[in-house]
Amino acid sequence: MTDAVGDMAAIVKSLNKPKTGDNLTMTIEREHELFISMAGLQNLLETLNDKMAELAKQVYELEGKNQDLKAENAGLKSENTDLKDTVENVRFLSSNRQLEIEGLRKERDFLKGQVSALRSERDEAWSQVALLDGTEIPDDDESEENGESLRPPIPNESESQVPLKKDNQPEVSEDDWDWEDESWLDKDYLTGGSDG
């Protein structure tokens, strides 16, 4: 295109010169060349216009794709925000669950302590029963089979044949008292055993 414009400029410049003698023939030839160059330029301009239109179409399509990418990017940002919120919620729930687990562990340890204390009280009670009845109470480690204790259950108040007072002592009438029995004078009996 630059070469064609240069040629046209040279032709136009020569046409402006005075037309004398042989220059007239050259002028006609140059005018013909000028028309040819102008026709070439016209075709070139039409080609450029077509390319400009094609480029404009591509720019429009790229703008549309750019808008789609912007919308997709906005959607991804929103999704990323939602995922961050979800992660924070999961961390919060995990922290609460951890605190709950710690609380349950403390409660379990406390209950273990209570069970241990109750077992100690039970063993002490059996020792008192054995001392009063003169019977030998089997040890737990040697008397449990299949998870069941062989110790006889401690009778509760409803199963006792002797009515109990509020202080859990047997209520014995004078008719049932053996006045000849002096075992109650024994020190161990009165104190609840040598360990008491």
KELUM-474353 format. One line per 10 residues: their letters; for each residue x, y, z of C-alpha. Coordinates in nm, 3 decimals. Each point is the difference from the previous one (the first is absolute). Layout:
N
A) X Y Z; ...
This chain:
196
MTDAVGDMAA) 0.000 0.000 0.000; 0.286 0.242 0.078; 0.160 -0.070 -0.338; -0.328 0.065 -0.182; -0.049 0.331 0.177; 0.358 0.098 -0.084; -0.055 -0.082 -0.366; -0.319 0.204 -0.006; 0.174 0.296 0.161; 0.277 -0.012 -0.263
IVKSLNKPKT) -0.255 -0.020 -0.282; -0.203 0.290 0.137; 0.318 0.207 0.038; 0.098 -0.066 -0.363; -0.350 0.089 -0.120; 0.032 0.343 0.154; 0.300 0.076 -0.225; -0.060 0.208 -0.320; -0.110 -0.223 -0.291; 0.224 0.087 -0.300
GDNLTMTIER) 0.102 -0.210 -0.298; 0.072 -0.360 0.077; -0.110 0.048 0.356; -0.366 -0.030 -0.110; 0.037 -0.363 -0.095; 0.174 -0.072 0.325; -0.275 0.182 0.184; -0.271 -0.219 -0.154; 0.195 -0.311 0.090; 0.049 0.126 0.353
EHELFISMAG) -0.373 0.078 0.028; -0.073 -0.356 -0.106; 0.242 -0.129 0.261; -0.164 0.229 0.251; -0.344 -0.146 -0.071; 0.139 -0.349 0.032; 0.164 0.093 0.330; -0.324 0.158 0.121; -0.190 -0.316 -0.090; 0.256 -0.203 0.191
LQNLLETLND) -0.033 0.232 0.295; -0.377 -0.035 -0.015; 0.028 -0.376 0.010; 0.251 0.029 0.280; -0.235 0.226 0.197; -0.287 -0.244 -0.048; 0.223 -0.283 0.119; 0.103 0.207 0.299; -0.364 0.078 0.074; -0.083 -0.370 -0.008
KMAELAKQVY) 0.291 -0.072 0.233; -0.109 0.284 0.229; -0.351 -0.144 0.010; 0.141 -0.345 0.078; 0.222 0.148 0.271; -0.297 0.189 0.144; -0.198 -0.324 0.007; 0.287 -0.177 0.177; 0.029 0.287 0.249; -0.375 -0.026 0.068
ELEGKNQDLK) 0.029 -0.374 0.055; 0.301 0.051 0.226; -0.194 0.260 0.198; -0.281 -0.250 0.043; 0.244 -0.268 0.112; 0.160 0.252 0.234; -0.339 0.075 0.155; -0.065 -0.374 0.036; 0.340 -0.044 0.165; -0.072 0.289 0.235
AENAGLKSEN) -0.335 -0.154 0.096; 0.166 -0.340 0.048; 0.272 0.163 0.209; -0.263 0.170 0.216; -0.175 -0.335 0.043; 0.327 -0.165 0.098; 0.069 0.278 0.251; -0.346 -0.049 0.150; 0.053 -0.377 0.011; 0.341 0.055 0.159
TDLKDTVENV) -0.161 0.220 0.265; -0.264 -0.268 0.066; 0.274 -0.263 0.030; 0.191 0.220 0.245; -0.318 0.041 0.207; -0.054 -0.377 -0.011; 0.358 -0.062 0.113; -0.043 0.245 0.287; -0.325 -0.170 0.103; 0.168 -0.341 -0.012
RFLSSNRQLE) 0.288 0.131 0.213; -0.248 0.149 0.247; -0.197 -0.325 0.020; 0.323 -0.198 0.033; 0.112 0.226 0.285; -0.336 -0.042 0.173; 0.015 -0.377 -0.051; 0.350 -0.005 0.147; -0.121 0.193 0.303; -0.293 -0.239 0.030
IEGLRKERDF) 0.234 -0.298 -0.018; 0.222 0.152 0.269; -0.307 0.056 0.217; -0.112 -0.361 -0.051; 0.348 -0.124 0.089; -0.003 0.202 0.322; -0.346 -0.132 0.079; 0.118 -0.354 -0.073; 0.299 0.042 0.230; -0.229 0.141 0.269
LKGQVSALRS) -0.238 -0.295 -0.036; 0.296 -0.239 0.016; 0.097 0.162 0.327; -0.357 -0.036 0.125; -0.006 -0.368 -0.101; 0.332 -0.058 0.175; -0.131 0.169 0.313; -0.321 -0.206 -0.012; 0.203 -0.318 -0.039; 0.206 0.096 0.303
ERDEAWSQVA) -0.320 0.063 0.196; -0.140 -0.331 -0.121; 0.313 -0.188 0.105; -0.012 0.170 0.338; -0.366 -0.095 0.035; 0.077 -0.361 -0.088; 0.279 0.001 0.254; -0.246 0.113 0.265; -0.250 -0.265 -0.110; 0.268 -0.269 0.006
LLDGTEIPDD) 0.107 0.111 0.344; -0.355 -0.011 0.135; -0.102 -0.325 -0.171; 0.333 -0.179 0.031; -0.008 -0.089 -0.371; 0.285 0.030 -0.245; -0.070 0.233 -0.291; 0.172 -0.102 -0.328; 0.233 0.249 -0.162; -0.126 0.168 -0.317
DESEENGESL) 0.306 -0.097 -0.200; -0.054 -0.368 0.078; -0.380 -0.012 0.010; -0.102 0.159 -0.330; -0.082 -0.228 -0.290; -0.132 0.130 -0.333; -0.020 0.350 0.147; -0.241 -0.104 0.277; 0.094 0.026 0.366; -0.051 -0.309 0.214
RPPIPNESES) -0.055 0.210 0.311; -0.352 -0.022 0.132; -0.187 0.325 -0.041; -0.042 0.223 0.303; -0.364 -0.030 0.100; -0.187 0.325 -0.010; -0.249 0.109 0.262; -0.299 -0.138 -0.193; 0.157 -0.348 -0.014; 0.111 -0.008 0.363
QVPLKKDNQP) -0.203 -0.224 0.228; 0.087 0.212 0.302; -0.169 0.340 0.002; 0.251 0.284 0.000; -0.016 0.330 0.179; 0.085 0.328 -0.168; 0.360 -0.035 0.121; 0.019 -0.334 -0.190; 0.026 -0.202 0.323; -0.212 -0.314 0.051
EVSEDDWDWE) -0.304 0.050 0.215; -0.014 -0.289 0.253; -0.278 -0.042 0.250; 0.058 -0.110 0.358; -0.162 -0.336 -0.079; 0.267 -0.070 -0.262; 0.290 0.099 0.222; 0.221 -0.281 0.124; 0.080 0.113 0.350; 0.246 -0.285 0.048
DESWLDKDYL) 0.212 0.109 -0.300; 0.286 0.217 0.122; 0.184 0.026 -0.334; -0.105 0.362 -0.018; 0.247 0.066 0.278; 0.286 -0.085 -0.237; 0.201 0.313 -0.080; 0.040 -0.081 -0.370; -0.371 -0.056 -0.032; -0.083 0.332 0.162
TGGSDG) 0.257 0.197 -0.198; -0.083 -0.162 -0.332; 0.318 -0.203 -0.026; 0.365 0.028 0.084; 0.045 0.241 -0.295; -0.288 0.218 0.122
